[in-house]
């Protein structure tokens, strides 16, 4: 089987999707980029092209649940494989809007599967999440750890995984690699591409960066009474460049064996919220002000990956550490203090 060379990327304008586009262009792949811009905008592709020194082959604004439009894209291009990032991802929001989360994440995935199948495309790298492990504070989690989603976002990712596994089981032409990310953060090292959430950031690293640049006053640290060394919650942070490198390596392994395989993507090392605050302060040259506030509902104490399976299967390991993640996130924030849309860079292109 030839290795895939034309990749359709859903959610291509998002944080991880846009970095994946750079990684794929850098490695000679042809890209079909699809996004509905519900949490992003088309301006990101000028930056992707500037970094990669190549054009993104084709860009389509569409919602992947719109099967007619999606089908037209597959009619027009000979797609070899799909990288599926599109979806809603805010945990808190998912508890308030469960129907939207199931509709977008599960409905989007089944629409994509249907369209792929109709067009004879059967290879996918799927964006899954460590959140489906739920509350698990007993050491590093491997892929066989029990799954206990505690919110609709996590449950929607679990539902997608189950659907993909069943489809692979019933239809042997399908091959899926599901990657369960722990906490991808950071930015492309050049400072052009990074995480640019609309509105108030939900996640720690973009919030920290906005405090450091003076856009927000202080970070709220959600809880210091967890059973962790400094009382703040522990996560396994992974550089977004390592995250997307793993996706590109996954493409090369899609043909290794049929069916569905699941891998954790993490560094295998835990950092507390206060560790991240300190590392960010070191990266930006001054301490980031914060207050301790009550725990955020739905948060868990500790989530750290046992990331050895992917290393064993593909000989691949992340190479960037927390200092790299903070340095790159800070560079992006400094160069784009108000995000992509209002940044002076490329405004006149
Ligand atoms: C969550 C999901 C993850 C998902 C990600 C994307 C879980 C367990 N994890 O990650 O699967 O991919 O969202 O949105 O559901 N924090 C603060 N102050 C802030 C923001 C965060 O103290 O302003 C703390 C949180 O309490 C947490 C840590 O920082 O302990 C990381 O939070 P965040 O960046 O939001 O990621 P997760 O909630 O771990």
Boltz pocket constraint, residues with backbone or C-beta under 6 A from the ligand:
constraints:
  - pocket:
      binder: B
      contacts: [[A, 89], [A, 90], [A, 91], [A, 129], [A, 130], [A, 131], [A, 132], [A, 134], [A, 154], [A, 181], [A, 182], [A, 183], [A, 201], [A, 202], [A, 203], [A, 204], [A, 205], [A, 207], [A, 219], [A, 220], [A, 221], [A, 222], [A, 223], [A, 233], [A, 234], [A, 235], [A, 273], [A, 296], [A, 298], [A, 299], [A, 300], [A, 303]]
      max_distance: 6.0
